[in-house]
Amino acid sequence: VGVRAEEAAVDGQLRTIEEVLVSARRREESLQDVPVAMSAFGSDQIKERGIETEADLQMNTPGLMVRATNSSNQLSYSLRGQSIDAFSYSAPAVLAYVNEVQAGGVSASSFFDLASIQVLKGPQGTLFGRNATGGAVLYATQAPESEFGGYVKVGVGSYSERTIEGAINVPITDNFFARVAGLTRTRDGWQTNLYNGDKLAEVDTDNLRLSLLYSNDKLENSFVG
């Protein structure tokens, strides 16, 4: 999801008009020209709306429901009533993609250093290589850039929550770039199991992502691990 600014004359003054660019049909085009019902969030919107989990995405996307099944890491997406039962062996009706690669759609995602999130509603079997009758959720990570840079974000919260997120972008050559991003988060549980006193809903996650990009006038190739 990107934004392209154009200037238009309004009452004798220049006014900036922002056009939202999406890739729902495997190419970059204006959101208003895409004949697909969808919600799109760029990196700035993800930060402003505090979208850090699938539950946060659900709160910001009309018609989307995300529920945990056997554990907090096993998820079931639902769009327009299309989903699967918690204990069904059926293929999911709504699929998740990370950088255009199917991620299964049943495991939790790591919401850090993301470039965009797009939620496509309705059947998506034509462009995504699989019959997703309910829709698709597209996650795109930040690609390496040609300039050196990075960021670090530290957060604290209730129930002893500690969060550290960061990324560093390194141009190795004029055509070869690398980006390393990571997230670590811990939080005590806020639910008590009355049977044995255990704390439930705790968070303990560590994530690391390496992105490599080679780009010249004729070729662009990327790797994300």
N, C-alpha and C positions, 0 to 999 in steps of 0.2 A: 504494500500500500504506500503510495507516494502522493505528493502534492505538487501540482504545477501551477505557478502563479501567472496570471495574465492581467494586464492593466486595461481598464476601460474608462472612458470619459463619462462622468456622472455630474451633472450640474456644473460643468466647466472645471471639475477637479478630477484628478486621476484616482481611481479606486482599484485596489488589488482584488482580483477574483481568483479564488483557489479552486482548482479542479482536482478531484480525488482520482488517482490512478490505481487500478487493481489488475490482477492477473488471473481472474477466475476462469478465463477461457484460454489459458496457456500463453497469453500475450498481453503486453501492457496496453491498457485502454482506459478510457474515462468510465467511472462508475455509472454515470447516467446513461451510457451507451450499452451497458451490459444487460442483456435480456434474462437476467437471473436474479431471483430474490435473494439478497445477501446483506450481511452486516460486515463492515470492514473497519479495522482498527490499525492505525499506524503506530510507530514506536512511541510518539509523544502521547497519543491517546491512551495507550496501554499504561503509561506511567501516571497520567492525570487521573484515570479512572481506577487505579489501583488493582489492575487485573494481574493477579499473581497465581491463581489456581483456576481449575475448571469451574469451580463454584462461582468465582468472581466473573468469569466469562458468561456464565449462565445468567447472572444478574444484569448483565449489560447487553444481552442479545434476546430480543423478543422471539418466543417460540422454541428456544433451546432449553432442554432439561438435561442435566448431568447427575447421575446418581451412582454411588458406590455400591458394588455388589458384595462379593465375598470379603473384600478388604478395601482400605482407602486407596490402594494402588490399582484396583480393578474397577473400571468405570464403564458405564453404559450411557451413550449419548442418545438423545431422543429429539427428533425434529418432525413436526407435523404428525405426531403420533406414531412415527416409525421408530422402532427400537427392538430390543430382544429381551426375553425374560432373563432374570438373574441366573438361573441354572440351566438355560437352554444351550444346546450345542449348535444352534443356528449361527450363520454368519451375521455380523453386525450390519444394521441398516444404515448407520451413519459412521463414516470412516474418518480417521484423523490422518493427515499427511504432514510430514516435516520436510521442508524443502522439496516438495513434489514427490516424495517417496512415502508409500503407505506405511504407517506406523502401527497398524493393527486396529486402532480405535478402541482398545479395551484397557489401556494402561495409562497412568497419570503422566502428564507432560511436565517438563521443567520450564517455568516461565521466567527465563532470564536472558538478557541480551537478545531480545526478539526484535525483528524488523517490522513484522506485521502479523495479524491474525485475520483470516477471512472465513466467515461462516456462510456456506452456500446451502440454500434450502431447496428441496425437491430432488428428483432423480439426477444423478451425476455420472451415469455409466458411460457416456460418450467420450469424455475427455480424460477420464481418470483411470481407465483400464480395468474397472470393476463396477459391477452393478450396485451402486449405493442408492437404494431406493428412497432413503430419507434425506440424504444430503452429505456434505463433506465439510470438515473443519481443517483449514489450511494454516499451518504454522510456518513462518519463514524466519530463520535466524539472521542476525546481522552478518553481512559479508565483509571480508577483509577489505580495507581501504588503502589508498596509495599514500596516505600521510600517517606519520607516527602519532599515536594518541592512546587514550584509554580513560577509564573512570573507576572509582571505588565507591561503593555505597554500603554504609553500616547502619543497622537498625536494631532497636531493642523494643520489647513489648512486655505485656503481661504474661504470667505463667513462665517466667524466666526465658522469654523468647530472645534469641540472638541470631542475627542475620548478617552475613557478609557477602556482597556481590561485587564483581569487578570484571574488567576486561582490558586487554592491552592489544593494540594494533601495531604491527611491525612491518614496514616495507623492506623486504629482503633485497630485491633488485627493482629495476624500473618496471618489470612485468610480473614479478612474483611477490605476493603479499601473504602475511600470516596474521591470524587473530586467535588469541586464547582467552576464553571467558570461563568464569566459575561462579558457583553459588554454594554456600553452606548455610544450613538453617537448622536450629534446634528449638524445641518448645516442649514444656511439660504438658501432660494431658490435662484436660479440663473436665473429663467425665470419670466417675468412680464406679468400678464394678463392685456392687454391694455384696457379691458372693465371696470374693477374696481380697477386696481392697485395692486391686490394681487400678492404675490410672490409664484411661483410654484416650484416644485422639491425640497422642503425642506426635511430634514431628522430629525426625532425625534424618536429614538428607544432605548428601554431598554430590555435587555435579561438576564436571569439567568438560569443556568443549573446545576442540581444536578445529580451526577452519583455515584452509589453504586455497589460494586463488591465483591462477596463472591467466593473464590476459594480454593479448596483443591485437593488432589490426585484423587478424584473420581467425583467431582462436580464443575461446574462453573456456577454461576448465576449472571446476571447483571440487574440493573434497572437504567433508565435514565428518568428524568422528566424535 
